[in-house]
Structure formats: structure tokens, C-alpha cells
Amino acid sequence: MPARKRAAENAVTEDARSSRRRSGRVSNTPKKSSYWEGSDDEENESDDEKPVKKRARVSNGGRSASAVKKKQKEESDEDEYTAEAQLAAEAEEDDDDDDEEADEDDENRQMKVTIVPLEQMRDEGGVPYEDHKVHKNTMLFLKDLKANNRRPWLKSHDGEYRRAFKDWQTFVDATTQTVASFDATVPELPSKDVVFRIYRDTRFSKDPTPYKPHFSAAWSRTGRKGPYACYYIHVEPGGRSFVGGGLWHPEAGHVHKMRRSIDRHPERWRAVLGDETFRRVFFPQVKKTAGGAEAVVKAFVGKNQMNALKKKPMGYDVTHRDIALLKLKNYTVGTSIDEDILCRDDAQEKIGEYIRAMEGYITFVNSIVMPDPGLDESDSDEDEDEDEEENDD
């Protein structure tokens, strides 16, 4: 009992002291207006009334309650962050969709409609397409192609091109029979092995035009390709059509054989080049009495100056009688024709005249570069050398 009394007295004494200290502070502080909603006294009282935090009990495997609450808060923050990120991503996707829709709208607004007129095929003019001659519409197509040598133009005139090319192929098939009737060594090959393509190789050319403004074909023992001399027809409006033949850009071995023949048998060359029919068709400017065979040889050299050597070939003397012939690397002949000839009913007869005049020359050249078995030029040379030695004895 005495212990409780002392405790009570101590409590009264502490309350009295605190009341005396508090009353002194309140009396010294000026009183604020009642119109202020919040006062410092109320804030102080609320601070005094705050309960004292208790020490957290250790639980959950040794972790404190504050640590558990902190982890729960972090997890909730992560959930909130993940949700916010997902919403933001969805918002960006919506924005992207809106942008794509806007771009599509812009494209639709910027799209221009180009009306391409339907291709109108030329009227045949009452003249049917026939195999033995070239139709006039084919010549008109080549003329238009030269003036509009562009891919879009040819694409828009595909029907006209196919009809013209088909007409040329049928004409070539008929001409193949004509050539074979004069030169039995030329087989009747299909047109695809004889006709040249219309597409140009522009990789190493300064001319950017994609198409050849002409139709052409070559007939030889192996068609348009191969080592043999050939017959050639070139159809191009504007005075550029011609008929010719021979060796164009032969390989080095064949050039060597041609030079050896010129050196050893010059008389054979003069006999072939000086043939009356050959001269009249391919060298009409050379008169029969004006220089004879030598004038024809000079005209032949003049027509083959492309790629000719500037100096003498190796192994031959510069004072050689036929040094001009020895410098050549092409051996071709040709003559211009009126393209209207090919559109006539007698087109094959006219072509036959050129083939007949050229057949002797083509056969002679082939006997040099690609002699038939048993007719090798070297064997004949040896026989001639033996005959000369016997005559000397």
C-alpha cells in the first residue's frame, strides 16, 4: 500500500509540473483569429496525440513485418508499372494503326489513275499475210520502233510486235528453202536457229536503246552461229536493208587460214572475186574493163576495213603483193536492196538471185576455214608442190 501511494503522488506532481509549463507557453503566445481554418495548436495537439510506434514483431521466417510490407509494395508497384507499360504499348499500337490508316489515306489521295488506250492493230489494207513475202505492216512496225525505241512503247504495242515477228519468221522459213535450193550444204533449220533476237546487248554500248530497229537472219551449215561462212539478210526501213554474206569476226585460227590461202593461192581469190555474176551483184561500181580482177580485189578490201590491221601481220613482208588483203580480219560482201522488193510476190525470186551470185564465194571461204573431209587445203598444197618439183626435174 505505501508503494502505490508514492506512485500516485509522483503522478500528481508530474501533472502539475506539465500544467504549469504548458500554461506559461499558452499565455505568452498571441491568440490567432478564428477565421483561420488550421492552427498551429491543433497541429501540435494532433502531433501529441499520435501513438508511439511499436516495435514490429519478427515473424515469417525471421523477416519483420515492415520488410513484408515493403516487398508487397514493390510487387504492387511492379504490377502497376507492368499495367502502365502495357497500356502505353497498346496506346502506341493504336497510334501506329492510326498512322498507317493515315498513310493509306494519303496514298489513296496521291494515287493517280493513268488511262492507257487500247492498242489498235493496223488494218491489213486488203493485203493478206503470206509466207513467201514480208507484209507492209511489218515494215511500218520497224519504222515506228526506230522512232519509239523504248520498253514501255513496245509493251503497249505487244500485239503489233508479235504479228510482225511472226510474219518475219514465216518469211525466213520460206527463204530457207530458197537458200537450200542453191547451196545444198545449208540444211533446212527451224527459224529459231536462223533468226537473230531483237533485243540489244547494252552492257558495253553507249547506245541505251534496248531494241534493234531491224529484223535479220543468217543461213549456214550450223544456222546463225558457228564457224562457217553464211548468207545474211537485213531488213530495216529507211534505205538500210541489204543482202550479204561471208565471215564476220572469225576466230584467230580461221584468220590464219585465210591469210595462208591469200599468200599461197592469190589466183584463186582473184578468180572468185572476179566472177562476172558476183562482181555485177556486189560490186556494180567496178566496171568489167576498168582494172579487171585487181579492181574487184581493191573494192573488196575497201568494204572490209573494220577491224583491219594498221600494220602488216606477223610473218609477212610489208612489200607483199596482197598486203592489203592480208591485213583484213573480216571477209564479207553485201549490197543494198529496196525493202519493197521483200514485199512483192516475187520476193523469193529476187532473194534467189543474190544467193546464186554469192554461192561460189561462200563455198570457197568454207573450203578454206572448214574444208570437207578429203578436201583439206594443206593436202592439195603438198600435191601442187610435188607436181612443181616433178616439172622442175
WOGIWO-V100405 format. One record per helix or strand. SS is the DSSP state (hx for helix, st for strand). FROM is the first residue (numbers start at 1). LEN is the number of residues. If there is no record, write none. Layout:
BEGIN
SS;FROM;LEN
SS;FROM;LEN
END
This chain:
BEGIN
hx;2;27
hx;40;10
st;58;2
st;63;2
hx;65;46
hx;136;12
hx;151;6
hx;158;25
hx;191;3
st;195;1
st;199;1
st;211;1
st;215;5
st;230;6
st;242;6
hx;252;13
hx;266;8
hx;276;7
hx;293;11
hx;323;4
st;331;6
hx;339;5
hx;347;23
hx;377;16
END
